[in-house]
Structure formats: C-alpha cells, structure tokens
Amino acid sequence: MPVAGLFGSDLPAASGFRVVEDPYTGEPVHVIPRIAPDFAVLHVQEADPLGNARIYGTPFWDRIMSRAAGRVILTAERIVPTAEFSRCRELTIVPAFLVDAVVEAPGGAWPGSCHPCYGVDEAAVFDYLAHSRDPGWLDRHLKDGRAAKPPRAPRRAPRGARKIGLG
C-alpha cells in the first residue's frame, strides 16, 4: 500500500517500509504491508442471526476492518429478523459471509457511542483514564457492576427508519 509523506523521516528505516517505483509516475514511493488482523470485533446497531449488519452513522473503518480481518465478530445493539435485511439490502454494510459470530449486546459500545442509540459517556471515559495505570482497578470496576450496566438513553430509530419498517 503506498504512503505519502515519509521521505526525509526516520520512520521508514525504523519500520522496515520499502521504496518502489510508482507505476504511474516513475517516482519513488514508500509502501507498507497491509494490515491483516486475525480478528475484528465490530459493534453495530443492527444485525440478523446470520451476521448481516447495519451501521447507522459513519461505517468507514468498520467496513474496512470487516474486509481486512481473518475473522469477524459482531456485537449488536439488537438482533433483527433476516427479513428486515432482505427488504433493504442496500443498508447492509457487513454481509453475513464475512462474519463468524453475532452477539446481541445492548450498550456494547459503552463508554463509546453508538449513534443514534447513545452518545459517548465522557465521565466514564475520564474515570477509566484516571485509573488506567492502577493494575487492580479494571478488575474492581468490572466486579462492582458499573461496567455491566451502562447508562442508556431511550432507543430512537435512525432517521428514515420508520419508512422501511425499522422503528
């Protein structure tokens, strides 16, 4: 994969990046190997039992990671019938053939956001950051139940969802 802006930097030598001739311009260009994670765990708003997934909002990185990873695990705010996906196929961002497992996990992106279901819980993020160097804090945090019960706003259907039977 070509990457611009690395000439004059120590990063290519430190990272083992290579220089090749650009086939279009003949100029030298740095190239890096593709990222190929063993797993991608993606949280989506809706999935069906087969693994088809919808992402309301910006799907850019989720779409890329679902294609780059060797295996994909979906966590979903809700599981919907496959018939819902059949009615509006164009809303499927991650197709089932890429997915190895589906887990219904309402609140699964917390303390991050899952638009439009809930926003970022900044207080929880700052709490985590404040304690992140304490080796026993995460275990205590998980055991005290706060991580298991993220605050939830009432679920709202995505804009236009009522028209296609999602709301």
C-alpha positions as CSV (number, residue, x, y, z in Angstrom):
1,M,0.0,0.0,0.0
2,P,1.6,3.3,-1.0
3,V,2.1,6.0,1.7
4,A,3.0,9.6,1.0
5,G,5.0,12.0,3.2
6,L,7.6,9.7,4.6
7,F,10.7,10.8,2.7
8,G,13.1,12.7,5.0
9,S,11.8,10.8,8.0
10,D,13.4,8.0,10.1
11,L,10.1,6.2,10.2
12,P,10.6,4.1,7.1
13,A,14.0,2.7,8.2
14,A,12.7,2.1,11.7
15,S,9.6,0.3,10.4
16,G,11.1,-1.6,7.6
17,F,9.0,0.1,4.9
18,R,10.2,-0.3,1.3
19,V,10.6,2.1,-1.5
20,V,9.4,1.1,-5.0
21,E,8.8,2.9,-8.3
22,D,5.4,4.3,-8.7
23,P,4.0,2.6,-11.8
24,Y,2.1,5.8,-12.9
25,T,4.7,8.5,-12.3
26,G,8.0,6.6,-12.2
27,E,8.8,8.4,-8.9
28,P,9.9,6.6,-5.8
29,V,7.2,5.9,-3.3
30,H,7.1,4.2,0.2
31,V,4.9,1.1,0.5
32,I,3.8,-0.6,3.7
33,P,2.3,-4.0,4.1
34,R,-1.5,-4.3,4.5
35,I,-2.9,-4.5,8.0
36,A,-4.3,-8.0,8.4
37,P,-5.7,-8.5,12.0
38,D,-6.7,-12.0,13.0
39,F,-10.0,-10.7,14.4
40,A,-12.2,-7.6,14.1
41,V,-14.8,-7.1,16.8
42,L,-17.3,-4.6,15.5
43,H,-20.2,-3.1,17.4
44,V,-23.2,-2.3,15.1
45,Q,-26.7,-1.0,15.6
46,E,-28.5,-4.0,14.0
47,A,-27.5,-7.5,12.9
48,D,-29.5,-10.5,11.9
49,P,-28.8,-14.0,13.2
50,L,-26.9,-14.8,10.0
51,G,-24.4,-12.0,10.5
52,N,-25.6,-9.3,8.2
53,A,-25.0,-5.9,9.8
54,R,-26.3,-2.4,9.5
55,I,-24.3,0.6,10.8
56,Y,-26.1,3.9,11.1
57,G,-23.6,6.7,11.0
58,T,-20.1,6.6,9.5
59,P,-19.3,2.9,8.6
60,F,-15.9,3.7,7.1
61,W,-13.5,1.9,9.4
62,D,-15.9,-0.9,10.3
63,R,-16.4,-1.7,6.6
64,I,-12.6,-1.8,6.0
65,M,-11.9,-3.8,9.1
66,S,-14.6,-6.4,8.2
67,R,-12.8,-7.0,4.9
68,A,-9.2,-6.9,6.3
69,A,-9.6,-9.3,9.3
70,G,-9.3,-13.0,9.1
71,R,-12.4,-13.4,11.2
72,V,-15.2,-11.1,12.3
73,I,-17.2,-11.0,15.5
74,L,-20.2,-8.7,15.6
75,T,-21.8,-7.3,18.7
76,A,-25.1,-5.6,18.1
77,E,-27.5,-3.3,19.9
78,R,-30.3,-5.5,18.7
79,I,-30.8,-8.6,16.6
80,V,-33.5,-8.2,13.9
81,P,-35.1,-10.8,11.6
82,T,-33.3,-11.5,8.4
83,A,-36.4,-10.4,6.5
84,E,-35.6,-6.9,7.6
85,F,-32.3,-7.1,5.7
86,S,-34.0,-8.6,2.7
87,R,-36.3,-5.6,2.4
88,C,-33.5,-3.1,2.2
89,R,-30.3,-4.9,1.1
90,E,-28.5,-1.6,0.3
91,L,-28.3,-0.8,4.1
92,T,-26.2,-3.9,4.7
93,I,-22.7,-2.7,5.5
94,V,-21.2,-6.0,6.6
95,P,-22.5,-9.1,4.8
96,A,-23.0,-12.4,6.6
97,F,-20.4,-14.3,4.6
98,L,-17.7,-12.2,6.3
99,V,-19.0,-12.8,9.9
100,D,-18.0,-15.7,12.2
101,A,-20.2,-14.8,15.2
102,V,-23.0,-12.5,16.2
103,V,-23.7,-11.5,19.8
104,E,-26.6,-9.3,21.0
105,A,-25.0,-6.8,23.3
106,P,-27.2,-3.7,24.0
107,G,-24.9,-1.0,25.3
108,G,-21.9,-2.8,23.9
109,A,-20.1,0.3,22.6
110,W,-20.2,2.0,26.0
111,P,-18.5,4.1,27.2
112,G,-18.1,5.0,23.5
113,S,-21.0,5.9,21.3
114,C,-23.4,4.0,19.1
115,H,-25.3,6.6,17.1
116,P,-28.2,7.2,17.4
117,C,-28.8,4.9,20.3
118,Y,-26.4,6.7,22.8
119,G,-23.5,9.1,22.9
120,V,-20.1,8.9,24.5
121,D,-20.2,8.7,28.3
122,E,-17.3,11.2,28.8
123,A,-17.4,10.8,32.6
124,A,-16.8,7.0,32.3
125,V,-14.0,7.6,29.8
126,F,-12.3,10.1,32.0
127,D,-12.8,7.8,35.0
128,Y,-11.1,5.0,33.1
129,L,-8.2,7.2,32.0
130,A,-7.7,8.4,35.6
131,H,-7.4,4.9,36.8
132,S,-5.8,3.2,33.8
133,R,-2.4,2.8,35.4
134,D,-3.8,1.1,38.6
135,P,-3.3,-2.7,37.9
136,G,-6.2,-3.7,40.1
137,W,-8.7,-1.0,39.0
138,L,-10.2,-2.7,36.0
139,D,-10.9,-5.9,37.9
140,R,-12.6,-3.9,40.7
141,H,-14.5,-1.9,38.1
142,L,-15.8,-5.0,36.3
143,K,-16.8,-6.7,39.6
144,D,-18.7,-3.6,41.0
145,G,-21.2,-3.9,38.2
146,R,-20.9,-0.4,36.7
147,A,-19.3,-1.7,33.5
148,A,-22.2,-4.2,33.1
149,K,-24.9,-1.5,33.3
150,P,-24.0,1.4,31.0
151,P,-26.4,4.3,31.2
152,R,-28.9,4.1,28.3
153,A,-30.9,6.7,26.6
154,P,-34.3,5.5,25.2
155,R,-33.7,3.9,21.8
156,R,-34.6,6.0,18.9
157,A,-35.0,4.6,15.4
158,P,-32.5,6.1,12.9
159,R,-33.8,8.9,10.6
160,G,-35.9,7.4,7.9
161,A,-36.1,4.0,9.6
162,R,-39.8,4.2,10.1
163,K,-40.3,4.3,6.3
164,I,-38.6,0.9,5.9
165,G,-40.0,-0.7,9.0
166,L,-37.2,-0.4,11.4
167,G,-38.7,1.9,14.0
